[in-house]
Amino acid sequence: MVGGKAKSIAVAVDGSAPAWEAMRRAVNMARLLELPLDVLYVVQLRKAGYFAFIDRHLKEDQEAYAKKVLEEAVQKSQKAGVEVRTHLLESEKDISEAIIAFVEEARGIKFLVLGSHGHGFIGRHIIGSTTERVIREVSHRGLPVPVLVVPAKIPEEEE
């Protein structure tokens, strides 16, 4: 994890279009500020039933997808000449809790960049619940980290 005085830009991704737009913005910021980029992906651990093998397979599927997304993030960052570190986080509760815990422990995040919404159902019309909770918790806990919320691009046919 990021240590002591090291500064970085952190961005949370989930593979959605708004997350990739946030990633693009974070890469540009990191390049301009000459800071490394911490890319976060949170796997939410959910119990599917009584059988442990089902839960294990669901977790393995989520981790495989997360690794694919993180690898794409590494490629995008390296193409722009930005130093990148990936973090596959887990949360049994809420995705926002894992993001906040990372920010608290890292103590060197200059900016936290989030997409306006992710894979959620109503996300196209209002700010996403994870993004909203992160903003609220950063403020509530008094964390000295500005949060940049990047709106998703509207596809040309919807403009």
Secondary structure, DSSP 4 states (H G I P E B T S, - for coil): ---TT--EEEEE--SSHHHHHHHHHHHHHHHHHT--EEEEEEEE----SS-HHHHHHHHHHHHHHHHHHHHHHHHHHHHTT--EEEEEEEESS-HHHHHHHHHHHH--EEEEEEES--S-SSTTTS--HHHHHHHHHHHHHT-S--EEEEPPPPPGGG-
